[in-house]
């Protein structure tokens, strides 16, 4: 079970990142949970100051950009 | 906690890191970075966070378009931190290379800050969109 967290307050890029992450997880056929972390203090707790950001199993994988579905698939596979 | 979270990030993904030492050259580095930030040429970030291996901050530096690093003296603490993390997307300036002497207990002068800001703009070149 992978834990995917989208760090961001809900801007269009955050939503795109969530869609890409979901598509990547589904394409890999893995079990996952997807959480949108919108609380700014929780986001800063990851050491993240620029959003959107992506964390997988608690590890920040991308900051300030929206990785493609293929890039997220690689992150999920390599995590 | 250092810095501020910005949803959807800044216009330019140039991050600014300054020496955080106690001598005047550190103050020059810090104030130059803040000046660059106020001019919209980048976003100042937490060098201590990188030094402390805060994973999210290391990833932030990895994902930056460019990291402009301003060291104070030849000890090059900031540069070493970036090198330790294997980050290649960096440009370096050393305050003392610009003819500014390191003097403990002294405060920095405006013209010294201006000199570092001008050098940073030159070094950043095309990465600097402000």
N, CA and C atoms of all chains as a GROMACS GRO file, in nm:
protein
  627
    1UNK      N    1   0.084  -0.120   0.000
    1UNK     CA    2   0.000   0.000   0.000
    1UNK      C    3   0.087   0.125   0.000
    2UNK      N    4   0.072   0.206  -0.102
    2UNK     CA    5   0.146   0.331  -0.111
    2UNK      C    6   0.061   0.445  -0.056
    3UNK      N    7   0.126   0.534   0.014
    3UNK     CA    8   0.058   0.654   0.060
    3UNK      C    9   0.105   0.771  -0.025
    4UNK      N   10   0.013   0.826  -0.100
    4UNK     CA   11   0.044   0.940  -0.188
    4UNK      C   12  -0.016   1.064  -0.125
    5UNK      N   13   0.066   1.165  -0.110
    5UNK     CA   14   0.015   1.290  -0.052
    5UNK      C   15   0.042   1.405  -0.149
    6UNK      N   16  -0.061   1.481  -0.174
    6UNK     CA   17  -0.050   1.600  -0.257
    6UNK      C   18  -0.046   1.720  -0.162
    7UNK      N   19   0.065   1.791  -0.165
    7UNK     CA   20   0.082   1.904  -0.074
    7UNK      C   21   0.052   2.033  -0.149
    8UNK      N   22  -0.052   2.100  -0.106
    8UNK     CA   23  -0.090   2.224  -0.173
    8UNK      C   24  -0.226   2.270  -0.125
    9UNK      N   25  -0.249   2.396  -0.143
    9UNK     CA   26  -0.372   2.453  -0.087
    9UNK      C   27  -0.491   2.445  -0.183
   10UNK      N   28  -0.474   2.384  -0.297
   10UNK     CA   29  -0.589   2.359  -0.384
   10UNK      C   30  -0.591   2.437  -0.514
   11UNK      N   31  -0.475   2.483  -0.557
   11UNK     CA   32  -0.468   2.558  -0.682
   11UNK      C   33  -0.480   2.461  -0.801
   12UNK      N   34  -0.497   2.513  -0.923
   12UNK     CA   35  -0.511   2.423  -1.039
   12UNK      C   36  -0.394   2.326  -1.056
   13UNK      N   37  -0.273   2.371  -1.025
   13UNK     CA   38  -0.157   2.280  -1.038
   13UNK      C   39  -0.166   2.167  -0.936
   14UNK      N   40  -0.215   2.198  -0.818
   14UNK     CA   41  -0.232   2.095  -0.715
   14UNK      C   42  -0.331   1.989  -0.764
   15UNK      N   43  -0.438   2.036  -0.825
   15UNK     CA   44  -0.541   1.943  -0.875
   15UNK      C   45  -0.485   1.858  -0.989
   16UNK      N   46  -0.406   1.920  -1.075
   16UNK     CA   47  -0.344   1.846  -1.185
   16UNK      C   48  -0.249   1.740  -1.132
   17UNK      N   49  -0.173   1.777  -1.030
   17UNK     CA   50  -0.080   1.682  -0.969
   17UNK      C   51  -0.156   1.563  -0.910
   18UNK      N   52  -0.268   1.591  -0.845
   18UNK     CA   53  -0.349   1.483  -0.787
   18UNK      C   54  -0.401   1.390  -0.896
   19UNK      N   55  -0.444   1.449  -1.006
   19UNK     CA   56  -0.495   1.367  -1.118
   19UNK      C   57  -0.383   1.281  -1.176
   20UNK      N   58  -0.267   1.342  -1.195
   20UNK     CA   59  -0.153   1.266  -1.250
   20UNK      C   60  -0.111   1.153  -1.156
   21UNK      N   61  -0.109   1.182  -1.027
   21UNK     CA   62  -0.068   1.080  -0.929
   21UNK      C   63  -0.167   0.964  -0.928
   22UNK      N   64  -0.293   0.997  -0.934
   22UNK     CA   65  -0.397   0.894  -0.934
   22UNK      C   66  -0.386   0.809  -1.061
   23UNK      N   67  -0.365   0.876  -1.174
   23UNK     CA   68  -0.352   0.803  -1.301
   23UNK      C   69  -0.229   0.711  -1.298
   24UNK      N   70  -0.122   0.759  -1.239
   24UNK     CA   71   0.001   0.678  -1.231
   24UNK      C   72  -0.021   0.555  -1.144
   25UNK      N   73  -0.085   0.574  -1.031
   25UNK     CA   74  -0.109   0.461  -0.939
   25UNK      C   75  -0.202   0.359  -1.003
   26UNK      N   76  -0.303   0.408  -1.071
   26UNK     CA   77  -0.397   0.316  -1.137
   26UNK      C   78  -0.329   0.240  -1.250
   27UNK      N   79  -0.243   0.312  -1.325
   27UNK     CA   80  -0.172   0.247  -1.436
   27UNK      C   81  -0.081   0.134  -1.386
   28UNK      N   82  -0.026   0.152  -1.269
   28UNK     CA   83   0.062   0.050  -1.213
   28UNK      C   84  -0.017  -0.062  -1.144
   29UNK      N   85  -0.144  -0.035  -1.120
   29UNK     CA   86  -0.229  -0.134  -1.055
   29UNK      C   87  -0.193  -0.159  -0.910
   30UNK      N   88  -0.142  -0.058  -0.845
   30UNK     CA   89  -0.101  -0.076  -0.705
   30UNK      C   90  -0.212  -0.030  -0.611
   31UNK      N   91  -0.205  -0.079  -0.490
   31UNK     CA   92  -0.296  -0.028  -0.388
   31UNK      C   93  -0.238   0.101  -0.333
   32UNK      N   94  -0.324   0.198  -0.314
   32UNK     CA   95  -0.274   0.327  -0.268
   32UNK      C   96  -0.382   0.403  -0.194
   33UNK      N   97  -0.338   0.498  -0.116
   33UNK     CA   98  -0.430   0.598  -0.061
   33UNK      C   99  -0.378   0.733  -0.108
   34UNK      N  100  -0.469   0.821  -0.141
   34UNK     CA  101  -0.430   0.954  -0.186
   34UNK      C  102  -0.489   1.057  -0.091
   35UNK      N  103  -0.401   1.136  -0.035
   35UNK     CA  104  -0.444   1.237   0.062
   35UNK      C  105  -0.403   1.375   0.011
   36UNK      N  106  -0.495   1.468   0.018
   36UNK     CA  107  -0.462   1.606  -0.016
   36UNK      C  108  -0.433   1.681   0.113
   37UNK      N  109  -0.310   1.724   0.127
   37UNK     CA  110  -0.269   1.797   0.248
   37UNK      C  111  -0.276   1.946   0.216
   38UNK      N  112  -0.374   2.012   0.274
   38UNK     CA  113  -0.394   2.154   0.242
   38UNK      C  114  -0.356   2.247   0.356
   39UNK      N  115  -0.335   2.189   0.473
   39UNK     CA  116  -0.299   2.272   0.589
   39UNK      C  117  -0.154   2.319   0.574
   40UNK      N  118  -0.136   2.449   0.573
   40UNK     CA  119  -0.006   2.507   0.543
   40UNK      C  120   0.100   2.465   0.646
   41UNK      N  121   0.059   2.449   0.770
   41UNK     CA  122   0.155   2.409   0.873
   41UNK      C  123   0.200   2.264   0.853
   42UNK      N  124   0.105   2.180   0.810
   42UNK     CA  125   0.142   2.041   0.781
   42UNK      C  126   0.235   2.035   0.660
   43UNK      N  127   0.206   2.119   0.560
   43UNK     CA  128   0.291   2.123   0.441
   43UNK      C  129   0.434   2.164   0.481
   44UNK      N  130   0.443   2.266   0.562
   44UNK     CA  131   0.575   2.313   0.605
   44UNK      C  132   0.647   2.208   0.689
   45UNK      N  133   0.568   2.124   0.754
   45UNK     CA  134   0.627   2.015   0.833
   45UNK      C  135   0.705   1.917   0.748
   46UNK      N  136   0.676   1.914   0.618
   46UNK     CA  137   0.752   1.830   0.525
   46UNK      C  138   0.881   1.900   0.480
   47UNK      N  139   0.899   2.026   0.523
   47UNK     CA  140   1.012   2.104   0.473
   47UNK      C  141   0.983   2.162   0.336
   48UNK      N  142   0.856   2.168   0.302
   48UNK     CA  143   0.815   2.218   0.170
   48UNK      C  144   0.762   2.359   0.183
   49UNK      N  145   0.818   2.450   0.104
   49UNK     CA  146   0.776   2.590   0.107
   49UNK      C  147   0.716   2.633  -0.027
   50UNK      N  148   0.731   2.549  -0.127
   50UNK     CA  149   0.675   2.580  -0.259
   50UNK      C  150   0.582   2.465  -0.297
   51UNK      N  151   0.462   2.497  -0.336
   51UNK     CA  152   0.369   2.394  -0.377
   51UNK      C  153   0.334   2.413  -0.526
   52UNK      N  154   0.281   2.314  -0.590
   52UNK     CA  155   0.244   2.185  -0.534
   52UNK      C  156   0.367   2.097  -0.510
   53UNK      N  157   0.350   2.002  -0.421
   53UNK     CA  158   0.455   1.905  -0.396
   53UNK      C  159   0.390   1.767  -0.382
   54UNK      N  160   0.472   1.668  -0.406
   54UNK     CA  161   0.424   1.529  -0.403
   54UNK      C  162   0.509   1.451  -0.304
   55UNK      N  163   0.442   1.381  -0.214
   55UNK     CA  164   0.514   1.291  -0.122
   55UNK      C  165   0.460   1.150  -0.140
   56UNK      N  166   0.551   1.056  -0.138
   56UNK     CA  167   0.514   0.914  -0.146
   56UNK      C  168   0.572   0.843  -0.025
   57UNK      N  169   0.485   0.781   0.050
   57UNK     CA  170   0.525   0.715   0.175
   57UNK      C  171   0.608   0.807   0.264
   58UNK      N  172   0.567   0.932   0.268
   58UNK     CA  173   0.630   1.029   0.358
   58UNK      C  174   0.754   1.096   0.305
   59UNK      N  175   0.800   1.054   0.187
   59UNK     CA  176   0.919   1.113   0.126
   59UNK      C  177   0.878   1.212   0.017
   60UNK      N  178   0.929   1.333   0.026
   60UNK     CA  179   0.895   1.434  -0.074
   60UNK      C  180   0.969   1.399  -0.204
   61UNK      N  181   0.893   1.389  -0.311
   61UNK     CA  182   0.949   1.347  -0.439
   61UNK      C  183   0.956   1.458  -0.543
   62UNK      N  184   0.871   1.557  -0.530
   62UNK     CA  185   0.871   1.667  -0.627
   62UNK      C  186   0.818   1.792  -0.557
   63UNK      N  187   0.883   1.904  -0.588
   63UNK     CA  188   0.845   2.030  -0.524
   63UNK      C  189   0.833   2.139  -0.630
   64UNK      N  190   0.722   2.211  -0.626
   64UNK     CA  191   0.706   2.328  -0.711
   64UNK      C  192   0.683   2.298  -0.857
   65UNK      N  193   0.646   2.175  -0.886
   65UNK     CA  194   0.620   2.141  -1.026
   65UNK      C  195   0.522   2.024  -1.031
   66UNK      N  196   0.472   1.999  -1.151
   66UNK     CA  197   0.376   1.890  -1.169
   66UNK      C  198   0.442   1.783  -1.256
   67UNK      N  199   0.492   1.676  -1.194
   67UNK     CA  200   0.551   1.569  -1.274
   67UNK      C  201   0.445   1.502  -1.362
   68UNK      N  202   0.491   1.446  -1.473
   68UNK     CA  203   0.398   1.376  -1.563
   68UNK      C  204   0.357   1.243  -1.499
   69UNK      N  205   0.257   1.181  -1.562
   69UNK     CA  206   0.211   1.050  -1.514
   69UNK      C  207   0.327   0.949  -1.518
   70UNK      N  208   0.402   0.951  -1.626
   70UNK     CA  209   0.515   0.857  -1.638
   70UNK      C  210   0.621   0.884  -1.530
   71UNK      N  211   0.647   1.010  -1.503
   71UNK     CA  212   0.746   1.042  -1.399
   71UNK      C  213   0.698   0.993  -1.262
   72UNK      N  214   0.570   1.009  -1.237
   72UNK     CA  215   0.517   0.963  -1.107
   72UNK      C  216   0.516   0.810  -1.100
   73UNK      N  217   0.490   0.747  -1.213
   73UNK     CA  218   0.497   0.600  -1.215
   73UNK      C  219   0.636   0.554  -1.174
   74UNK      N  220   0.738   0.622  -1.226
   74UNK     CA  221   0.876   0.587  -1.190
   74UNK      C  222   0.902   0.612  -1.041
   75UNK      N  223   0.846   0.720  -0.991
   75UNK     CA  224   0.863   0.749  -0.847
   75UNK      C  225   0.795   0.642  -0.763
   76UNK      N  226   0.677   0.601  -0.803
   76UNK     CA  227   0.603   0.499  -0.728
   76UNK      C  228   0.674   0.364  -0.735
   77UNK      N  229   0.728   0.334  -0.852
   77UNK     CA  230   0.796   0.205  -0.870
   77UNK      C  231   0.928   0.201  -0.795
   78UNK      N  232   0.993   0.316  -0.786
   78UNK     CA  233   1.126   0.319  -0.725
   78UNK      C  234   1.125   0.350  -0.578
   79UNK      N  235   1.009   0.382  -0.523
   79UNK     CA  236   1.003   0.426  -0.382
   79UNK      C  237   1.021   0.309  -0.287
   80UNK      N  238   1.074   2.774   1.151
   80UNK     CA  239   1.049   2.742   1.011
   80UNK      C  240   1.094   2.857   0.924
   81UNK      N  241   1.164   2.824   0.818
   81UNK     CA  242   1.219   2.926   0.730
   81UNK      C  243   1.132   2.941   0.607
   82UNK      N  244   1.120   3.060   0.558
   82UNK     CA  245   1.052   3.083   0.432
   82UNK      C  246   0.901   3.077   0.447
   83UNK      N  247   0.835   3.092   0.336
   83UNK     CA  248   0.690   3.089   0.334
   83UNK      C  249   0.644   3.000   0.223
   84UNK      N  250   0.535   2.929   0.247
   84UNK     CA  251   0.482   2.845   0.141
   84UNK      C  252   0.404   2.930   0.042
   85UNK      N  253   0.424   2.900  -0.086
   85UNK     CA  254   0.351   2.972  -0.190
   85UNK      C  255   0.282   2.869  -0.274
   86UNK      N  256   0.149   2.878  -0.286
   86UNK     CA  257   0.078   2.781  -0.367
   86UNK      C  258   0.109   2.810  -0.514
   87UNK      N  259   0.136   2.702  -0.586
   87UNK     CA  260   0.174   2.708  -0.727
   87UNK      C  261   0.310   2.775  -0.749
   88UNK      N  262   0.384   2.797  -0.645
   88UNK     CA  263   0.523   2.839  -0.658
   88UNK      C  264   0.541   2.980  -0.706
   89UNK      N  265   0.665   3.027  -0.700
   89UNK     CA  266   0.695   3.162  -0.746
   89UNK      C  267   0.699   3.167  -0.898
   90UNK      N  268   0.702   3.287  -0.954
   90UNK     CA  269   0.708   3.303  -1.099
   90UNK      C  270   0.834   3.239  -1.155
   91UNK      N  271   0.947   3.264  -1.088
   91UNK     CA  272   1.070   3.200  -1.130
   91UNK      C  273   1.111   3.104  -1.021
   92UNK      N  274   1.165   2.991  -1.063
   92UNK     CA  275   1.205   2.892  -0.964
   92UNK      C  276   1.355   2.902  -0.940
   93UNK      N  277   1.401   3.025  -0.915
   93UNK     CA  278   1.539   3.048  -0.875
   93UNK      C  279   1.539   3.062  -0.723
   94UNK      N  280   1.617   2.978  -0.658
   94UNK     CA  281   1.623   2.983  -0.513
   94UNK      C  282   1.754   3.046  -0.468
   95UNK      N  283   1.747   3.124  -0.363
   95UNK     CA  284   1.862   3.199  -0.314
   95UNK      C  285   1.901   3.149  -0.176
   96UNK      N  286   2.028   3.117  -0.160
   96UNK     CA  287   2.079   3.069  -0.032
   96UNK      C  288   2.199   3.152   0.008
   97UNK      N  289   2.202   3.196   0.132
   97UNK     CA  290   2.312   3.281   0.177
   97UNK      C  291   2.382   3.220   0.298
   98UNK      N  292   2.512   3.250   0.306
   98UNK     CA  293   2.590   3.218   0.425
   98UNK      C  294   2.517   3.268   0.549
   99UNK      N  295   2.521   3.189   0.655
   99UNK     CA  296   2.452   3.231   0.778
   99UNK      C  297   2.550   3.245   0.894
  100UNK      N  298   2.674   3.281   0.862
  100UNK     CA  299   2.776   3.297   0.965
  100UNK      C  300   2.759   3.424   1.046
  101UNK      N  301   2.855   3.448   1.134
  101UNK     CA  302   2.844   3.562   1.225
  101UNK      C  303   2.924   3.684   1.185
  102UNK      N  304   3.009   3.673   1.083
  102UNK     CA  305   3.093   3.786   1.043
  102UNK      C  306   3.020   3.877   0.946
  103UNK      N  307   3.082   3.987   0.916
  103UNK     CA  308   3.020   4.086   0.827
  103UNK      C  309   2.990   4.031   0.687
  104UNK      N  310   3.077   3.942   0.640
  104UNK     CA  311   3.055   3.890   0.504
  104UNK      C  312   2.927   3.805   0.497
  105UNK      N  313   2.891   3.744   0.609
  105UNK     CA  314   2.765   3.669   0.614
  105UNK      C  315   2.647   3.765   0.608
  106UNK      N  316   2.660   3.877   0.676
  106UNK     CA  317   2.553   3.976   0.671
  106UNK      C  318   2.538   4.031   0.530
  107UNK      N  319   2.651   4.053   0.464
  107UNK     CA  320   2.646   4.099   0.326
  107UNK      C  321   2.573   3.996   0.239
  108UNK      N  322   2.611   3.869   0.256
  108UNK     CA  323   2.549   3.762   0.176
  108UNK      C  324   2.399   3.757   0.201
  109UNK      N  325   2.362   3.763   0.326
  109UNK     CA  326   2.221   3.756   0.364
  109UNK      C  327   2.142   3.873   0.307
  110UNK      N  328   2.196   3.991   0.324
  110UNK     CA  329   2.122   4.109   0.277
  110UNK      C  330   2.116   4.115   0.125
  111UNK      N  331   2.220   4.065   0.061
  111UNK     CA  332   2.218   4.061  -0.086
  111UNK      C  333   2.109   3.965  -0.134
  112UNK      N  334   2.099   3.850  -0.070
  112UNK     CA  335   1.996   3.752  -0.107
  112UNK      C  336   1.856   3.813  -0.086
  113UNK      N  337   1.840   3.883   0.024
  113UNK     CA  338   1.709   3.946   0.050
  113UNK      C  339   1.679   4.056  -0.053
  114UNK      N  340   1.782   4.127  -0.093
  114UNK     CA  341   1.763   4.231  -0.194
  114UNK      C  342   1.721   4.169  -0.328
  115UNK      N  343   1.789   4.061  -0.365
  115UNK     CA  344   1.753   3.991  -0.489
  115UNK      C  345   1.610   3.941  -0.483
  116UNK      N  346   1.571   3.890  -0.366
  116UNK     CA  347   1.433   3.842  -0.350
  116UNK      C  348   1.334   3.958  -0.362
  117UNK      N  349   1.367   4.070  -0.300
  117UNK     CA  350   1.273   4.183  -0.305
  117UNK      C  351   1.260   4.239  -0.446
  118UNK      N  352   1.363   4.217  -0.528
  118UNK     CA  353   1.356   4.261  -0.668
  118UNK      C  354   1.290   4.156  -0.757
  119UNK      N  355   1.246   4.047  -0.696
  119UNK     CA  356   1.174   3.944  -0.771
  119UNK      C  357   1.261   3.851  -0.851
  120UNK      N  358   1.389   3.845  -0.816
  120UNK     CA  359   1.482   3.764  -0.895
  120UNK      C  360   1.498   3.622  -0.841
  121UNK      N  361   1.430   3.591  -0.734
  121UNK     CA  362   1.439   3.458  -0.678
  121UNK      C  363   1.370   3.455  -0.544
  122UNK      N  364   1.370   3.338  -0.485
  122UNK     CA  365   1.309   3.320  -0.353
  122UNK      C  366   1.415   3.270  -0.257
  123UNK      N  367   1.430   3.340  -0.147
  123UNK     CA  368   1.534   3.301  -0.051
  123UNK      C  369   1.490   3.176   0.025
  124UNK      N  370   1.582   3.085   0.040
  124UNK     CA  371   1.553   2.961   0.110
  124UNK      C  372   1.653   2.935   0.221
  125UNK      N  373   1.623   2.829   0.295
  125UNK     CA  374   1.691   2.803   0.422
  125UNK      C  375   1.814   2.714   0.403
  126UNK      N  376   1.930   2.774   0.411
  126UNK     CA  377   2.055   2.697   0.399
  126UNK      C  378   2.068   2.598   0.515
  127UNK      N  379   2.026   2.639   0.632
  127UNK     CA  380   2.035   2.551   0.749
  127UNK      C  381   1.952   2.424   0.728
  128UNK      N  382   1.838   2.440   0.661
  128UNK     CA  383   1.753   2.323   0.634
  128UNK      C  384   1.823   2.222   0.545
  129UNK      N  385   1.898   2.272   0.448
  129UNK     CA  386   1.975   2.183   0.362
  129UNK      C  387   2.089   2.118   0.442
  130UNK      N  388   2.153   2.200   0.524
  130UNK     CA  389   2.262   2.147   0.605
  130UNK      C  390   2.215   2.040   0.702
  131UNK      N  391   2.090   2.054   0.744
  131UNK     CA  392   2.032   1.958   0.838
  131UNK      C  393   1.968   1.839   0.767
  132UNK      N  394   1.983   1.835   0.635
  132UNK     CA  395   1.928   1.724   0.555
  132UNK      C  396   1.777   1.711   0.569
  133UNK      N  397   1.706   1.822   0.582
  133UNK     CA  398   1.560   1.815   0.583
  133UNK      C  399   1.516   1.772   0.444
  134UNK      N  400   1.458   1.653   0.438
  134UNK     CA  401   1.438   1.588   0.307
  134UNK      C  402   1.358   1.674   0.209
  135UNK      N  403   1.254   1.736   0.257
  135UNK     CA  404   1.172   1.819   0.168
  135UNK      C  405   1.249   1.940   0.116
  136UNK      N  406   1.339   1.991   0.196
  136UNK     CA  407   1.419   2.107   0.153
  136UNK      C  408   1.526   2.065   0.052
  137UNK      N  409   1.580   1.946   0.072
  137UNK     CA  410   1.678   1.895  -0.025
  137UNK      C  411   1.609   1.873  -0.160
  138UNK      N  412   1.488   1.816  -0.155
  138UNK     CA  413   1.414   1.793  -0.279
  138UNK      C  414   1.379   1.926  -0.346
  139UNK      N  415   1.348   2.026  -0.264
  139UNK     CA  416   1.317   2.159  -0.318
  139UNK      C  417   1.436   2.213  -0.398
  140UNK      N  418   1.555   2.199  -0.342
  140UNK     CA  419   1.676   2.247  -0.411
  140UNK      C  420   1.701   2.165  -0.538
  141UNK      N  421   1.674   2.036  -0.531
  141UNK     CA  422   1.693   1.950  -0.650
  141UNK      C  423   1.601   1.993  -0.763
  142UNK      N  424   1.478   2.030  -0.727
  142UNK     CA  425   1.378   2.061  -0.828
  142UNK      C  426   1.382   2.206  -0.874
  143UNK      N  427   1.470   2.286  -0.814
  143UNK     CA  428   1.477   2.428  -0.852
  143UNK      C  429   1.537   2.441  -0.992
  144UNK      N  430   1.492   2.544  -1.062
  144UNK     CA  431   1.552   2.576  -1.192
  144UNK      C  432   1.699   2.612  -1.171
  145UNK      N  433   1.724   2.687  -1.067
  145UNK     CA  434   1.861   2.728  -1.035
  145UNK      C  435   1.870   2.761  -0.886
  146UNK      N  436   1.981   2.724  -0.825
  146UNK     CA  437   2.009   2.764  -0.688
  146UNK      C  438   2.125   2.863  -0.690
  147UNK      N  439   2.100   2.984  -0.651
  147UNK     CA  440   2.208   3.084  -0.642
  147UNK      C  441   2.260   3.082  -0.499
  148UNK      N  442   2.385   3.044  -0.486
  148UNK     CA  443   2.444   3.024  -0.354
  148UNK      C  444   2.545   3.136  -0.328
  149UNK      N  445   2.531   3.203  -0.214
  149UNK     CA  446   2.622   3.314  -0.181
  149UNK      C  447   2.697   3.278  -0.053
  150UNK      N  448   2.824   3.247  -0.070
  150UNK     CA  449   2.910   3.219   0.046
  150UNK      C  450   2.977   3.349   0.091
  151UNK      N  451   3.016   3.353   0.216
  151UNK     CA  452   3.083   3.471   0.267
  151UNK      C  453   3.233   3.465   0.247
  152UNK      N  454   3.293   3.356   0.290
  152UNK     CA  455   3.440   3.346   0.293
  152UNK      C  456   3.486   3.215   0.230
  153UNK      N  457   3.615   3.195   0.220
  153UNK     CA  458   3.666   3.074   0.152
  153UNK      C  459   3.638   2.941   0.223
  154UNK      N  460   3.579   2.945   0.339
  154UNK     CA  461   3.539   2.817   0.401
  154UNK      C  462   3.430   2.751   0.316
  155UNK      N  463   3.353   2.833   0.246
  155UNK     CA  464   3.255   2.783   0.149
  155UNK      C  465   3.156   2.683   0.208
  156UNK      N  466   3.103   2.712   0.324
  156UNK     CA  467   3.008   2.620   0.389
  156UNK      C  468   2.887   2.592   0.299
  157UNK      N  469   2.834   2.698   0.239
  157UNK     CA  470   2.714   2.680   0.157
  157UNK      C  471   2.745   2.591   0.037
  158UNK      N  472   2.856   2.623  -0.029
  158UNK     CA  473   2.894   2.542  -0.146
  158UNK      C  474   2.913   2.396  -0.108
  159UNK      N  475   2.975   2.372   0.006
  159UNK     CA  476   2.998   2.234   0.050
  159UNK      C  477   2.868   2.160   0.076
  160UNK      N  478   2.772   2.232   0.130
  160UNK     CA  479   2.641   2.169   0.155
  160UNK      C  480   2.579   2.125   0.022
  161UNK      N  481   2.585   2.213  -0.076
  161UNK     CA  482   2.527   2.178  -0.206
  161UNK      C  483   2.605   2.063  -0.271
  162UNK      N  484   2.734   2.066  -0.259
  162UNK     CA  485   2.815   1.959  -0.318
  162UNK      C  486   2.788   1.826  -0.248
  163UNK      N  487   2.768   1.833  -0.117
  163UNK     CA  488   2.740   1.709  -0.041
  163UNK      C  489   2.611   1.645  -0.089
  164UNK      N  490   2.517   1.729  -0.129
  164UNK     CA  491   2.389   1.675  -0.177
  164UNK      C  492   2.395   1.642  -0.326
  165UNK      N  493   2.510   1.665  -0.389
  165UNK     CA  494   2.526   1.630  -0.530
  165UNK      C  495   2.442   1.716  -0.622
  166UNK      N  496   2.419   1.840  -0.583
  166UNK     CA  497   2.332   1.928  -0.662
  166UNK      C  498   2.417   2.004  -0.764
  167UNK      N  499   2.381   1.989  -0.891
  167UNK     CA  500   2.457   2.054  -0.998
  167UNK      C  501   2.391   2.182  -1.047
  168UNK      N  502   2.266   2.200  -1.014
  168UNK     CA  503   2.191   2.318  -1.064
  168UNK      C  504   2.217   2.439  -0.975
  169UNK      N  505   2.345   2.474  -0.962
  169UNK     CA  506   2.384   2.580  -0.868
  169UNK      C  507   2.482   2.676  -0.934
  170UNK      N  508   2.476   2.799  -0.888
  170UNK     CA  509   2.579   2.897  -0.924
  170UNK      C  510   2.628   2.960  -0.794
  171UNK      N  511   2.757   2.984  -0.791
  171UNK     CA  512   2.819   3.024  -0.665
  171UNK      C  513   2.881   3.164  -0.674
  172UNK      N  514   2.870   3.234  -0.563
  172UNK     CA  515   2.940   3.362  -0.545
  172UNK      C  516   3.003   3.357  -0.407
  173UNK      N  517   3.122   3.415  -0.396
  173UNK     CA  518   3.184   3.429  -0.264
  173UNK      C  519   3.205   3.579  -0.239
  174UNK      N  520   3.150   3.627  -0.130
  174UNK     CA  521   3.155   3.771  -0.100
  174UNK      C  522   3.299   3.822  -0.097
  175UNK      N  523   3.389   3.747  -0.036
  175UNK     CA  524   3.528   3.794  -0.023
  175UNK      C  525   3.598   3.804  -0.159
  176UNK      N  526   3.549   3.731  -0.259
  176UNK     CA  527   3.608   3.740  -0.393
  176UNK      C  528   3.581   3.876  -0.456
  177UNK      N  529   3.488   3.949  -0.399
  177UNK     CA  530   3.453   4.081  -0.455
  177UNK      C  531   3.526   4.193  -0.381
  178UNK      N  532   3.632   4.158  -0.312
  178UNK     CA  533   3.714   4.258  -0.247
  178UNK      C  534   3.660   4.306  -0.113
  179UNK      N  535   3.570   4.230  -0.056
  179UNK     CA  536   3.512   4.267   0.073
  179UNK      C  537   3.583   4.187   0.182
  180UNK      N  538   3.641   4.257   0.274
  180UNK     CA  539   3.721   4.192   0.379
  180UNK      C  540   3.632   4.135   0.488
  181UNK      N  541   3.674   4.020   0.542
  181UNK     CA  542   3.600   3.958   0.652
  181UNK      C  543   3.649   4.017   0.784
  182UNK      N  544   3.559   4.082   0.854
  182UNK     CA  545   3.595   4.145   0.980
  182UNK      C  546   3.489   4.110   1.084
  183UNK      N  547   3.528   4.034   1.184
  183UNK     CA  548   3.431   3.999   1.288
  183UNK      C  549   3.393   4.124   1.366
  184UNK      N  550   3.266   4.135   1.393
  184UNK     CA  551   3.218   4.249   1.471
  184UNK      C  552   3.180   4.369   1.388
  185UNK      N  553   3.222   4.368   1.259
  185UNK     CA  554   3.186   4.481   1.171
  185UNK      C  555   3.048   4.457   1.112
  186UNK      N  556   2.982   4.564   1.075
  186UNK     CA  557   2.854   4.553   1.006
  186UNK      C  558   2.877   4.576   0.857
  187UNK      N  559   2.785   4.529   0.776
  187UNK     CA  560   2.804   4.546   0.632
  187UNK      C  561   2.760   4.686   0.589
  188UNK      N  562   2.808   4.724   0.473
  188UNK     CA  563   2.774   4.855   0.417
  188UNK      C  564   2.688   4.835   0.293
  189UNK      N  565   2.607   4.936   0.262
  189UNK     CA  566   2.516   4.926   0.147
  189UNK      C  567   2.590   4.897   0.018
  190UNK      N  568   2.704   4.963  -0.001
  190UNK     CA  569   2.774   4.944  -0.129
  190UNK      C  570   2.827   4.801  -0.142
  191UNK      N  571   2.855   4.736  -0.029
  191UNK     CA  572   2.899   4.597  -0.034
  191UNK      C  573   2.784   4.506  -0.079
  192UNK      N  574   2.668   4.533  -0.025
  192UNK     CA  575   2.549   4.456  -0.065
  192UNK      C  576   2.522   4.477  -0.214
  193UNK      N  577   2.530   4.602  -0.257
  193UNK     CA  578   2.506   4.633  -0.399
  193UNK      C  579   2.602   4.557  -0.489
  194UNK      N  580   2.726   4.546  -0.445
  194UNK     CA  581   2.829   4.477  -0.524
  194UNK      C  582   2.792   4.329  -0.541
  195UNK      N  583   2.746   4.268  -0.435
  195UNK     CA  584   2.710   4.125  -0.441
  195UNK      C  585   2.583   4.105  -0.524
  196UNK      N  586   2.488   4.196  -0.508
  196UNK     CA  587   2.365   4.187  -0.588
  196UNK      C  588   2.398   4.197  -0.736
  197UNK      N  589   2.485   4.292  -0.771
  197UNK     CA  590   2.523   4.308  -0.912
  197UNK      C  591   2.592   4.182  -0.964
  198UNK      N  592   2.678   4.124  -0.884
  198UNK     CA  593   2.749   4.002  -0.926
  198UNK      C  594   2.650   3.887  -0.943
  199UNK      N  595   2.556   3.876  -0.852
  199UNK     CA  596   2.456   3.769  -0.861
  199UNK      C  597   2.375   3.782  -0.988
  200UNK      N  598   2.337   3.903  -1.022
  200UNK     CA  599   2.259   3.924  -1.146
  200UNK      C  600   2.340   3.882  -1.268
  201UNK      N  601   2.469   3.912  -1.264
  201UNK     CA  602   2.558   3.874  -1.374
  201UNK      C  603   2.571   3.722  -1.382
  202UNK      N  604   2.587   3.659  -1.268
  202UNK     CA  605   2.607   3.514  -1.264
  202UNK      C  606   2.479   3.440  -1.302
  203UNK      N  607   2.367   3.490  -1.254
  203UNK     CA  608   2.241   3.423  -1.284
  203UNK      C  609   2.207   3.432  -1.432
  204UNK      N  610   2.238   3.544  -1.493
  204UNK     CA  611   2.216   3.561  -1.636
  204UNK      C  612   2.077   3.522  -1.680
  205UNK      N  613   2.066   3.426  -1.775
  205UNK     CA  614   1.936   3.390  -1.831
  205UNK      C  615   1.840   3.329  -1.730
  206UNK      N  616   1.894   3.272  -1.622
  206UNK     CA  617   1.804   3.212  -1.522
  206UNK      C  618   1.727   3.319  -1.447
  207UNK      N  619   1.778   3.442  -1.456
  207UNK     CA  620   1.722   3.553  -1.383
  207UNK      C  621   1.622   3.626  -1.472
  208UNK      N  622   1.493   3.602  -1.444
  208UNK     CA  623   1.389   3.654  -1.534
  208UNK      C  624   1.324   3.781  -1.481
  209UNK      N  625   1.370   3.826  -1.365
  209UNK     CA  626   1.300   3.938  -1.304
  209UNK      C  627   1.320   4.069  -1.376
   0.00000   0.00000   0.00000
